[in-house]
Amino acid sequence: MSRNLPLALAAVLGLGAAANGLFMLVSPENWYFAVPGVTTTGPFNQHFVRDIGLIFLLVATAMLAGVARPASRVPLWSTAAISLAGHALFHFWEVAVGICGTGALAQDFPAVTLPAIATTALALWAWRDNQALSEWETLAAQ
């Protein structure tokens, strides 16, 4: 697979996380009412929304830095994947304990579960790519 596709996907995920995080920080109440399903998970809490906005900026930084710094890609993208996967699993837990109905999973899929899956796939790709480069460097040195 060409390196351009995973790098472009990582950049898109990073920019999306940055846009979401900035929206959460700059206008938490507008974010709360703009994102479908959020109002059904509990009352508006400006501090909470901004805290999560900071996490999205951290994810964005990890994804975009990984695009620019191949040597750091595996730990950066893995960290982002763990964060997003944890967030997605929390959404599944909310359904499992009855906080949200099962329809929330379908509603959340594009913005919660899909980015977690894509970022995890990118972290695995980076790890495999790093392994292939190491093997190639070992062969080239012989």
N, C-alpha and C positions, 0 to 999 in steps of 0.2 A: 504494500500500500504506500502511496506517495505520502511524504511527510506533510504536504500542504494541507490536506484535508483535516487531519487531527489538530494541526496548529491553528487552522481557521476556526474549527469548532471550539477549541480552547479560548481563542480570542473572543468569539461571540458569547460564550458562556461568561467569560470574565467581564466583558462590557455590559452584559445583561445584569450580572450581579452588582456591578458598580452603579448602574442606573437605578436599580431597586434600592440598594443601600443608601444612595444619595437622596432619593425620594423619601425614604423612611426617616432620614436625619433632618432634612430641610422642612418637610411638611408631613409630620407623622399622622395628624388627624385626617388629612386628605388621603394619605396612603391607606389608612384604616378603612375609610369608606369607599375607596376606589377599587380595592382588590376583592373580587367575588369570594364570598364565604367567610371572610375574616370577621365580620360583625357577628357571626353565629358562634364564634369560639370564646367570647367573653367581652366584657366592657373595654372601651378604649383606655389604654394606659400609655401615655406619651413616653415615659421612661422606658418601658418594655419595648415599644416599637423602635425607639432610638438605639437601645442596646442591640437588638437584632439587626438593625441597619449597620452597625459597626461590624458585626460578624459577616454580613454580606460584603462589606468593603474589604475585609480580610480575605474572603474567598476570591473576590475580584483581583486583589493584589497577587495572590498565589497563582491564579490562573494566568494572568498577564505576565507576571515575572517568569513563569515557567515557559511561556512562549519565547521570551527574550533570552532566557538563560538555560540552555539545554542541560548543562551539568547539574542544575538544581531542580530539574523538572520532576523527577520521581518523588522527592519529599514534598515539594510544593503542591503538586497535583494530588498526591495521596492525602495530604492534610485537608485540602479542599473537599475531596471525595468523602472523607470521614465526616466532615462537618455537614455536608449536604445529605449524606446517607442517614446520619443521625436525625436530621430534621425530618426527612421523609418517613423514617421509622416512627418518629414521634406522632406524625399524622396518622399512621396506621394504628398506633396505640390508642389515639383518641377515638377512633372508630371502634376498636375492640372493647373499650370500656364504656361505650355509649355516650361519649361527649358529643360526637358527630355521627350522622347517619352514613351509611355506605356510599351514598351519592357524593359525599365530600371527597372520596378517593378519586373519582372520575374528574370532579371539578378541579382538584389540586394537581392532577397528573401533569399537565403541561408546565406548571411553574414550580412544582416541588419534586415529584418523583422522577420525571424525565431528566432534569438537570443532574439529579443524584446518580442516575444510571449512566448518563453520558460522561460525567466527571469520573466516575469509577472506571468506565471503559478507557478513558484517556489516561488515567493513572496506570492501568494495566498495560496499555500500549506503550507508555513511556518506559515502564520497567522492562518490557520485552525489547524495545528499541535500544535501551541502554545495554542490555545483555548482548544483543547482536553487535553493537558497536564495540564492546569490550572483547568479544570473541574475534572480531575482525582485526582489532588493534593487536591482539595476541598473535594472530596468524601473520600479520604484516611485519611484526618484530622478529619473527623467526627466520 
